[in-house]
Structures are given as C-alpha cells and as structure tokens.
C-alpha cells in the first residue's frame, strides 16, 4: 500500500497546522490536508496495512456491529473491541450533565469513573444497563452512543426517543443492488443533521456508493464454461437423482440458449459484475483511523459481493475532506515512512454467505458469521484473513475524548 505512505508524506510536507476547539484532539494540534482521494485494487489482495500490525478482528467486529444496527458498545466490549469506549463514556457524561428536560439518568446516580463505566458494561446483561426498575423507550442505557452509524444504516430518521420504526436504508441498498445492479442509486448516507445533535459524535465516514461494471462477453463465457464443467461432474455422480433433471435444464440453457449471457449469469447467481465502492469521509485521523477505515470498507465490499453472488470486489476509493496527522503522531508517522510495505494479505469469504439476508440478519451476522471468525477453528471460520505478515506495531497516543491511552 505505497499509496498510503505517499499520502502520509504529502500531509507532512504540504499540510497546514490546525487546532480543534471541541471534539477529538482538543489541545492537540494537527497537520491537515484537504481533499485526499486514493484508489486501492482489492481484486486479488486485501488492503490491511503491513507497515504496522492492525487488529483485523476488531475491524470485523466494528463492521458487523454497525451494519447490524447496534448503537450500544456492550457487544463490542464483550468481543474485545475498544474503538468506541471513550466516545461512549463521553456520551454518558453528556447525559449525566443534561438539562432537566433531556435528562434520563436519575439525580441520585453517582458518577462512574471510566474504568468503572467499562466494568459495569462488561458485567451487566444488556437488559440491566438501564436506570430504574424498568427500561423506558428512549431512556439512556450505559454504553449508548445515540444516533450513530448503526441507527442511520438500519433505522434512518428514527425519532429521537425511539417510538417509530426508522428506514432500513442498508437493507434497501443491498436488495436494490441485487435486483438492479446497474442503477446509479446505490448510495448510503449516514449523515443526519438532526441525529448528529443527539449522538456521541457525528459520522466521520458519512456515506458510500457502489458502482457495478459488467464483465466482458468473453469473461462471462468463461464463467459459464466453468459452471457447465461443474454441472457435468455433478451429473456423473447424480444421474438418477431428483436434482439431475434440474441440472440438465440448466446445462441446456447455458449451451443452447441465445439469451444474453448476463441474464443467465444473474439467474444462476454467477459472478458477472465488478464491484467498485467509494466511501466519503469528512474528517480522517490518518494514523489511527485511516488504516482501519480502508480495511473496514474493503471487508464490506467482500461481504456484499459474497451475499449478492453476482459480483467480485474490484476497486476501493477512499475520499477524504480534512485528512490529518495529530502533532503527537508525527514522529511515529516518520518511522512508518521508513518502512518498505510488505505483500498484502488475502481474504477468504465462505461461499455459504450467499444471501443478502445473512448479513442483514443481526443474529446471523453477529453470532454465526462474526463469532465463527473470532472464536472458531480454521474449519469453522466463515471469513478468514490469510498470509498477513506485518511489521510490529508503533505506539501512538489515542487522541480521543477523555483519553490518554496508548495504542499500537
């Protein structure tokens, strides 16, 4: 990923110094460059940075959590993903100090330290994270983040206190992609000005778009040739089975039909499109955030392709507005620039993930697909990172709210 190092060098050499007055990084200057656009080829390798070790399990956990519509860190914490811990604690403090008309935490509640806050979330069941004897609609729970990514993906425009069902725009996006792949409307937005006011943090990666390009006729012929060979081998072992007539009909359609190759491929759920995904970021911490963001959307591309079955990952485009390096990360960034990128890993996604419902159903995504990959044996994993050989980590201070934690 030489592109990442080139961008890092450009930010340090061409960026301007800026200071935040609120949000992450208050009191810490940053070197900022506007409008950084980078394209990665994800067709044969997976763009997980090798100039320092990244935790793929945490990236996968965060992705599954978001597209499942989750907005409480309980399931992240239980899987060892700490990306949102400080934002959740800051949101807890906001609710603790809220004005009377918005307050949902009882007056007699004793303020928790950050450590006790995380410990309470770990120890308590989700049903015990509310305040009072019974949970109420819209009431704050320990670990809540407000209307962040998960809500905007799966319940966009959900009313503030949760009385109505929001719009499942990610579900609509996936089904539309499957049914009308060449549409120009495959766009998802997580930017909601109203919800932003009641969220722990406004979204950094605020939208993404998918663009599908047909295989050439020759490429589709090759795909169909491979399918006919597999069907013939299957017929040799299932000559008298109930399924054999169905397989013969498919074979006849492929070899004898004059129908467009694209129609046959789509009907048989065979790959016939290249999928490009472009994601947009208003702001990007290029040391702590960008490497994970790139892998996050590459993984999303792979899961989408597997679920709709008719596409293969092709290009990933990372579009950033305010692209920056915090001043206390500069020395570490210079160390990274001295490292020669190693070969990228590859990602294997099981062909069992072949329906959009498998990644739209939170129980299947979180407890079967994700957990098999986190805790299962090599044979049980449904998503596997392979051949990852990065350099050792470099220690960086995390410039989060209320944070002084060191990350590698």
Secondary structure as GFF3:
##gff-version 3
##sequence-region A 1 408
A	DSSP	alpha_helix	2	14	.	.	.	ID=ss1
A	DSSP	beta_strand	16	19	.	.	.	ID=ss2
A	DSSP	beta_strand	29	41	.	.	.	ID=ss3
A	DSSP	alpha_helix	56	67	.	.	.	ID=ss4
A	DSSP	alpha_helix	74	78	.	.	.	ID=ss5
A	DSSP	alpha_helix	85	96	.	.	.	ID=ss6
A	DSSP	three_ten_helix	100	102	.	.	.	ID=ss7
A	DSSP	alpha_helix	114	123	.	.	.	ID=ss8
A	DSSP	three_ten_helix	126	128	.	.	.	ID=ss9
A	DSSP	alpha_helix	149	154	.	.	.	ID=ss10
A	DSSP	alpha_helix	169	179	.	.	.	ID=ss11
A	DSSP	beta_strand	187	189	.	.	.	ID=ss12
A	DSSP	alpha_helix	193	196	.	.	.	ID=ss13
A	DSSP	beta_strand	205	214	.	.	.	ID=ss14
A	DSSP	alpha_helix	217	237	.	.	.	ID=ss15
A	DSSP	alpha_helix	242	256	.	.	.	ID=ss16
A	DSSP	alpha_helix	261	267	.	.	.	ID=ss17
A	DSSP	beta_strand	273	285	.	.	.	ID=ss18
A	DSSP	alpha_helix	290	308	.	.	.	ID=ss19
A	DSSP	beta_strand	311	326	.	.	.	ID=ss20
A	DSSP	three_ten_helix	327	329	.	.	.	ID=ss21
A	DSSP	alpha_helix	330	337	.	.	.	ID=ss22
A	DSSP	beta_strand	346	349	.	.	.	ID=ss23
A	DSSP	alpha_helix	356	360	.	.	.	ID=ss24
A	DSSP	alpha_helix	362	364	.	.	.	ID=ss25
A	DSSP	pi_helix	365	370	.	.	.	ID=ss26
A	DSSP	alpha_helix	371	375	.	.	.	ID=ss27
A	DSSP	beta_strand	383	386	.	.	.	ID=ss28
A	DSSP	beta_strand	396	397	.	.	.	ID=ss29
A	DSSP	beta_strand	406	407	.	.	.	ID=ss30
###
